[in-house]
């Protein structure tokens, strides 16, 4: 199959990782994969596994980019592309227009976030063959607007074999020594873009309570602040400093390789206010790390019914759950093993690729 993946995202996050993993997996399975990205995107190099001429740069700045749509249509015609697959909301309508202009291609979208689409999309995307949600909760939102038979849920998946290979005591020691974290410290970690919605402020507030019961606890927060002036990162660091915890916090930008981070931590925290899925949670599960997460839809799907879930925006209850794991009131190893088994059974990259391939073939068979 000849497939164009479209994403106008400028910065790299979970949705972009999905596009890259999907593109690489399909490419390795022998499909001809093309990618349309914006010229200023920060993650273009991650697509360099695609052959020369397969990456197309186009500036989609809003949902009504007709000129961008015409450029995409021309690229689609020139390369005999059979399927157009869009991943960012502002790309949906330009991709729809491009599909109509190219005439021979079929079209589908993947929805990576919980926020509902505006009602006019029901009419603007009439030519869209399928709407894919990355979790059950996203599927529910899509079915509020589109016919049930056009909506599918294909959960995110990750390469589980890589996590089995990457986990090692040596990486744990190296990470801690490099960042001057005591060998006997209890290290709590969080990973995600630094922004209000991700809940890092709640984790800083919870840490103050945790240290009262676990004096050897340390915290590492990994993530970039993509705001114009980096204000949120400064606010978080100032809060930790004012509360007398400056020496207990390590702040790191986005890590290209997260294996040392996961090897080093004892407990992973997802304090997010909203998660459609939660790739970082799934990574922690795959590495065999116990997780404490807020009750977002994504976390509930990944972890199931468990004591590891706490209310959103409740630093006190978050701190209590962390303390229970660090002091042994909750069995950290048991939770880690259960999470790893759940990741292996439900959320492999192979399962995601199989389901996506099957959906592509179904769409093309309907066309035929």
Backbone torsions as a table, in degrees:
resi	resn	phi	psi	omega
1	UNK	NA	148.9	177.8
2	UNK	-110.6	114.2	-167.6
3	UNK	-128.9	134.0	174.4
4	UNK	-105.2	119.4	173.6
5	UNK	-95.0	128.2	-177.6
6	UNK	-117.1	127.4	172.5
7	UNK	-149.7	119.1	179.4
8	UNK	-94.8	13.4	179.7
9	UNK	-61.3	135.8	-179.9
10	UNK	-83.8	-42.5	-177.3
11	UNK	-104.4	165.9	-174.8
12	UNK	-95.0	129.3	178.1
13	UNK	-152.2	-161.3	-176.4
14	UNK	-61.6	-41.5	179.6
15	UNK	-63.5	-38.6	-179.0
16	UNK	-71.7	-36.8	176.0
17	UNK	-62.0	-39.8	176.8
18	UNK	-58.5	-46.2	-179.6
19	UNK	-60.3	-43.5	-178.6
20	UNK	-67.1	-47.7	179.9
21	UNK	-62.3	-41.5	178.9
22	UNK	-64.3	-45.9	-179.0
23	UNK	-63.4	-45.4	-179.5
24	UNK	-64.1	-45.3	-178.9
25	UNK	-61.8	-44.0	179.3
26	UNK	-68.0	-37.6	177.0
27	UNK	-61.2	-44.0	-179.7
28	UNK	-68.5	-22.1	177.0
29	UNK	-86.6	3.9	173.2
30	UNK	98.6	3.3	177.7
31	UNK	-81.6	154.1	177.8
32	UNK	-91.9	106.2	-173.6
33	UNK	-105.6	133.5	175.6
34	UNK	-120.3	155.3	179.7
35	UNK	-135.5	133.3	174.0
36	UNK	-110.0	119.5	-178.8
37	UNK	-133.8	162.1	178.9
38	UNK	-77.0	149.9	-177.7
39	UNK	-59.2	-28.6	-175.7
40	UNK	-97.1	11.4	-176.9
41	UNK	-68.3	142.7	-174.4
42	UNK	-85.5	-4.3	-172.7
43	UNK	-119.5	16.8	-178.2
44	UNK	-57.8	-38.5	-176.6
45	UNK	-61.5	-23.7	-179.8
46	UNK	-70.1	-10.6	178.4
47	UNK	-99.9	10.6	-173.8
48	UNK	-71.3	-2.6	172.5
49	UNK	-72.3	-15.7	177.9
50	UNK	-76.2	142.7	179.4
51	UNK	-60.8	160.3	-179.9
52	UNK	-57.1	137.7	178.7
53	UNK	89.0	-2.8	-178.4
54	UNK	-91.4	-11.4	-179.9
55	UNK	-104.1	122.8	-175.0
56	UNK	-114.8	126.3	-179.6
57	UNK	-97.1	128.1	-179.8
58	UNK	-149.5	138.6	-177.4
59	UNK	-92.8	97.3	173.2
60	UNK	-99.2	106.3	-174.8
61	UNK	-102.6	-17.3	177.6
62	UNK	-156.0	176.5	-174.1
63	UNK	-71.8	-10.6	-176.7
64	UNK	-118.5	38.8	-179.8
65	UNK	-79.7	80.1	-175.8
66	UNK	-66.2	-40.8	179.3
67	UNK	-63.1	-41.4	176.5
68	UNK	-62.4	-39.3	178.9
69	UNK	-61.7	-40.0	179.7
70	UNK	-67.2	-36.1	177.0
71	UNK	-66.7	-40.7	177.6
72	UNK	-64.2	-42.2	179.9
73	UNK	-60.1	-41.7	178.3
74	UNK	-62.7	-43.1	178.6
75	UNK	-63.2	-40.6	179.3
76	UNK	-62.9	-45.0	179.0
77	UNK	-64.8	-44.8	-177.3
78	UNK	-62.6	-28.4	-175.6
79	UNK	-109.6	11.6	177.2
80	UNK	50.5	44.8	-177.3
81	UNK	-75.0	133.4	-177.1
82	UNK	-90.2	-34.2	-175.1
83	UNK	-132.2	135.1	172.5
84	UNK	-110.3	126.3	-176.0
85	UNK	-125.0	110.3	-176.9
86	UNK	-102.2	148.5	-171.9
87	UNK	-126.6	-12.5	-178.4
88	UNK	-119.8	140.3	-172.1
89	UNK	-54.3	-42.2	-177.6
90	UNK	-69.7	-11.9	178.4
91	UNK	-88.3	-15.2	-170.9
92	UNK	-61.4	-49.6	-176.2
93	UNK	-72.6	-45.8	174.7
94	UNK	-56.1	-39.9	178.6
95	UNK	-66.6	-36.9	176.9
96	UNK	-62.8	-45.3	178.2
97	UNK	-62.8	-42.5	179.2
98	UNK	-60.3	-40.9	179.9
99	UNK	-63.5	-43.3	178.9
100	UNK	-65.7	-38.6	-179.7
101	UNK	-70.5	-36.5	-179.7
102	UNK	-74.7	-25.4	172.4
103	UNK	73.7	-39.4	-173.0
104	UNK	-94.6	-10.3	-174.4
105	UNK	-92.5	156.3	171.7
106	UNK	-104.0	163.8	-168.8
107	UNK	-139.8	139.4	172.0
108	UNK	-147.8	161.8	178.8
109	UNK	-129.6	153.0	169.6
110	UNK	-115.0	133.4	178.4
111	UNK	-103.6	120.7	-174.4
112	UNK	-102.8	-5.4	-175.0
113	UNK	-128.1	163.6	-177.2
114	UNK	-80.0	-26.6	-173.1
115	UNK	-56.8	131.0	-178.0
116	UNK	-68.0	145.7	174.6
117	UNK	-74.4	152.9	179.3
118	UNK	-71.0	147.9	-174.3
119	UNK	-56.1	-31.2	-176.9
120	UNK	-63.1	-19.0	178.7
121	UNK	-65.0	-22.3	178.4
122	UNK	-60.7	-33.4	180.0
123	UNK	-95.6	-36.7	-178.2
124	UNK	-66.5	-26.5	-176.0
125	UNK	-110.9	34.5	-178.1
126	UNK	-62.3	-26.3	-178.9
127	UNK	-89.2	5.0	179.8
128	UNK	-78.4	124.4	-176.3
129	UNK	-71.3	-43.1	-177.6
130	UNK	-144.1	150.6	173.9
131	UNK	-117.9	120.1	-174.6
132	UNK	-107.1	129.3	173.4
133	UNK	-104.4	142.9	-177.9
134	UNK	-84.2	-1.7	176.4
135	UNK	-153.8	166.8	179.3
136	UNK	-59.6	-39.9	-178.0
137	UNK	-65.0	-38.5	177.2
138	UNK	-66.9	-37.6	176.8
139	UNK	-60.7	-40.2	177.3
140	UNK	-60.5	-44.5	179.6
141	UNK	-63.4	-40.7	-179.6
142	UNK	-65.8	-35.9	-179.3
143	UNK	-71.6	-14.8	174.7
144	UNK	-69.3	-23.2	-174.2
145	UNK	-112.9	-33.4	-174.1
146	UNK	-118.3	157.9	-179.3
147	UNK	-58.7	140.4	-174.5
148	UNK	-57.7	-37.5	-177.1
149	UNK	-69.5	-14.1	178.8
150	UNK	-95.3	-1.9	-176.2
151	UNK	-108.8	132.8	175.3
152	UNK	-129.8	151.5	173.1
153	UNK	-111.5	120.5	173.6
154	UNK	-125.5	101.1	-177.6
155	UNK	-61.6	150.5	172.9
156	UNK	-57.2	152.8	175.3
157	UNK	-139.8	155.1	179.0
158	UNK	-130.0	161.4	-179.5
159	UNK	-76.5	94.2	-173.9
160	UNK	-66.9	-28.6	179.6
161	UNK	-62.9	-35.2	179.9
162	UNK	-63.3	-36.8	-178.0
163	UNK	-72.6	-32.2	176.0
164	UNK	-65.3	-36.7	-177.6
165	UNK	-78.2	-30.4	-172.1
166	UNK	-83.1	-18.8	-174.4
167	UNK	-80.6	119.7	-178.7
168	UNK	-156.1	146.5	177.2
169	UNK	-60.1	-31.7	-179.1
170	UNK	-62.1	-44.0	179.6
171	UNK	-64.5	-36.7	177.7
172	UNK	-61.0	-48.1	-179.2
173	UNK	-64.5	-44.1	-178.0
174	UNK	-62.8	-43.2	-179.9
175	UNK	-62.3	-46.8	-177.4
176	UNK	-67.2	-42.3	179.4
177	UNK	-65.9	-41.4	-178.1
178	UNK	-63.3	-35.5	-177.1
179	UNK	-101.8	13.6	174.5
180	UNK	57.6	42.4	175.7
181	UNK	-99.4	124.4	-177.4
182	UNK	-54.2	143.0	-177.6
183	UNK	-58.5	-34.8	-177.3
184	UNK	-90.9	6.2	-178.3
185	UNK	-71.8	150.5	171.2
186	UNK	-91.8	112.1	-172.1
187	UNK	-103.5	122.2	-179.8
188	UNK	-107.8	132.1	-175.4
189	UNK	-127.8	151.2	173.6
190	UNK	-137.8	147.8	-177.7
191	UNK	-140.2	128.1	178.5
192	UNK	161.6	161.1	178.5
193	UNK	-55.1	137.3	179.6
194	UNK	-79.0	105.4	175.8
195	UNK	-161.5	161.1	-174.2
196	UNK	-50.2	-45.9	-174.7
197	UNK	-61.7	-27.1	-177.0
198	UNK	-80.8	-9.7	169.0
199	UNK	77.8	18.5	-178.3
200	UNK	-63.5	-29.0	178.0
201	UNK	-62.5	-39.7	177.8
202	UNK	-61.7	-36.6	179.4
203	UNK	-67.9	-39.8	177.7
204	UNK	-62.3	-44.7	178.4
205	UNK	-63.2	-40.0	178.4
206	UNK	-65.1	-36.8	-178.1
207	UNK	-58.6	-36.6	179.8
208	UNK	-60.5	-37.4	177.7
209	UNK	-75.4	-38.5	-179.0
210	UNK	-59.6	-42.1	-176.1
211	UNK	-64.7	-20.5	177.1
212	UNK	-68.0	-32.1	-178.2
213	UNK	-104.5	-24.3	-178.8
214	UNK	-128.0	80.6	-173.8
215	UNK	-65.8	-15.7	178.6
216	UNK	-98.2	19.3	179.6
217	UNK	-80.8	141.5	173.0
218	UNK	-128.7	159.6	-175.1
219	UNK	-133.9	135.5	175.5
220	UNK	-125.0	126.3	179.5
221	UNK	-117.0	119.9	-177.5
222	UNK	-109.2	129.0	177.2
223	UNK	159.6	152.2	178.8
224	UNK	-98.2	147.9	173.1
225	UNK	-99.6	108.3	-175.8
226	UNK	-89.6	5.5	176.6
227	UNK	-67.9	162.9	-172.9
228	UNK	-57.0	-43.3	-174.2
229	UNK	-115.0	8.7	178.7
230	UNK	63.5	30.7	-173.7
231	UNK	-65.0	-37.8	-174.9
232	UNK	-67.4	-40.2	177.2
233	UNK	-60.1	-45.1	179.9
234	UNK	-62.2	-39.5	179.8
235	UNK	-63.7	-43.4	179.6
236	UNK	-62.9	-45.3	-178.7
237	UNK	-66.6	-37.3	178.3
238	UNK	-66.2	-39.4	178.8
239	UNK	-62.7	-45.3	178.4
240	UNK	-62.0	-38.4	-179.3
241	UNK	-68.7	-44.7	-179.4
242	UNK	-61.6	-33.3	-179.1
243	UNK	-87.1	8.5	175.9
244	UNK	74.1	25.8	-176.3
245	UNK	-116.5	15.3	-174.3
246	UNK	-53.7	-41.8	-176.7
247	UNK	-77.4	-10.4	-179.5
248	UNK	-95.4	-2.4	-178.3
249	UNK	-115.9	135.3	172.9
250	UNK	-115.8	126.7	-178.7
251	UNK	-112.4	122.5	-178.5
252	UNK	-126.4	144.8	172.8
253	UNK	-71.9	-178.7	-178.7
254	UNK	-58.6	133.3	179.8
255	UNK	-96.8	127.9	176.5
256	UNK	-63.7	-39.8	178.2
257	UNK	-118.9	112.0	-176.1
258	UNK	-89.9	1.2	-173.0
259	UNK	-63.5	-38.9	179.5
260	UNK	-66.7	-38.5	177.1
261	UNK	-59.3	-51.1	-178.3
262	UNK	-68.1	-32.9	177.8
263	UNK	-67.2	-28.6	-173.1
264	UNK	-86.6	-27.8	-172.3
265	UNK	-86.2	157.2	177.5
266	UNK	-100.4	-22.6	-176.4
267	UNK	-152.1	134.5	178.7
268	UNK	-104.1	136.8	-178.8
269	UNK	-118.9	132.3	171.0
270	UNK	-119.1	96.3	-176.4
271	UNK	-91.5	18.9	-170.0
272	UNK	-60.8	149.7	175.6
273	UNK	-84.6	-21.6	179.2
274	UNK	-156.6	130.8	175.2
275	UNK	-141.8	122.4	176.4
276	UNK	-74.4	-29.3	178.1
277	UNK	-140.8	-76.7	178.8
278	UNK	112.4	67.1	-178.3
279	UNK	-61.9	-36.2	179.8
280	UNK	-64.9	-38.0	176.2
281	UNK	-61.6	-45.1	-179.2
282	UNK	-63.4	-38.9	176.5
283	UNK	-59.2	-46.7	179.6
284	UNK	-60.2	-43.3	178.2
285	UNK	-60.3	-44.7	-179.0
286	UNK	-63.5	-33.4	178.3
287	UNK	-77.7	-9.7	-177.9
288	UNK	81.1	36.5	178.2
289	UNK	-107.7	131.6	175.4
290	UNK	-64.6	146.4	-174.2
291	UNK	-124.5	138.1	164.7
292	UNK	-116.4	127.4	-175.4
293	UNK	-139.0	152.0	172.4
294	UNK	-73.1	159.1	-172.9
295	UNK	-79.4	59.2	172.6
296	UNK	-81.2	162.6	-179.2
297	UNK	-61.3	-39.7	179.8
298	UNK	-65.0	-44.2	-179.6
299	UNK	-64.7	-38.9	179.6
300	UNK	-64.8	-37.8	178.2
301	UNK	-68.3	-41.7	-176.6
302	UNK	-71.2	-43.0	-172.2
303	UNK	-95.4	-22.8	-176.7
304	UNK	74.0	-164.7	179.5
305	UNK	-75.9	116.7	-173.6
306	UNK	-161.5	157.5	175.1
307	UNK	-70.8	-5.8	-178.5
308	UNK	-76.9	-9.4	-178.5
309	UNK	-97.8	138.2	179.4
310	UNK	-131.8	160.1	179.9
311	UNK	-61.4	150.0	175.5
312	UNK	-69.3	143.5	177.1
313	UNK	59.4	40.4	178.8
314	UNK	-132.9	82.1	-176.9
315	UNK	-58.5	-33.2	-178.2
316	UNK	-66.2	-47.5	179.0
317	UNK	-68.5	-32.2	174.6
318	UNK	-62.0	-44.5	-179.5
319	UNK	-63.9	-38.4	-178.7
320	UNK	-65.6	-39.6	178.4
321	UNK	-65.9	-41.0	178.2
322	UNK	-61.5	-45.7	-178.8
323	UNK	-62.0	-41.4	-178.3
324	UNK	-61.9	-35.9	177.1
325	UNK	-74.6	-42.8	-175.9
326	UNK	-71.5	-26.7	-179.2
327	UNK	-96.9	-5.3	176.1
328	UNK	94.8	0.2	176.7
329	UNK	-63.2	-33.5	170.1
330	UNK	-110.1	138.0	-176.5
331	UNK	-77.1	105.1	-176.6
332	UNK	-65.4	-41.6	-178.0
333	UNK	-66.7	-37.8	178.5
334	UNK	-65.4	-44.0	179.0
335	UNK	-64.1	-39.8	179.8
336	UNK	-64.0	-44.2	-179.5
337	UNK	-64.8	-40.6	179.2
338	UNK	-65.8	-40.6	178.3
339	UNK	-64.8	-40.9	179.7
340	UNK	-64.1	-42.0	178.2
341	UNK	-63.7	-40.4	-180.0
342	UNK	-65.4	-40.5	177.7
343	UNK	-63.1	-45.1	-179.2
344	UNK	-61.4	-39.5	-174.5
345	UNK	-77.8	-34.3	-168.3
346	UNK	-114.3	-24.9	-164.7
347	UNK	-130.1	45.9	176.5
348	UNK	-83.8	154.1	176.0
349	UNK	-62.4	-36.9	-179.8
350	UNK	-60.1	-41.2	178.3
351	UNK	-63.3	-42.4	179.6
352	UNK	-63.4	-42.9	-179.9
353	UNK	-66.6	-42.4	178.8
354	UNK	-58.7	-47.0	-177.7
355	UNK	-66.2	-38.0	-179.8
356	UNK	-69.0	-44.4	176.4
357	UNK	-58.0	-44.9	-179.1
358	UNK	-61.6	-39.7	179.4
359	UNK	-67.4	-43.1	176.9
360	UNK	-56.9	-46.7	-178.1
361	UNK	-64.8	-37.1	178.4
362	UNK	-62.4	-43.6	-179.4
363	UNK	-64.8	-44.9	-178.6
364	UNK	-68.6	-32.1	177.0
365	UNK	-66.7	-37.8	177.2
366	UNK	-62.9	-40.8	179.2
367	UNK	-61.9	-44.1	-178.6
368	UNK	-64.3	NA	NA
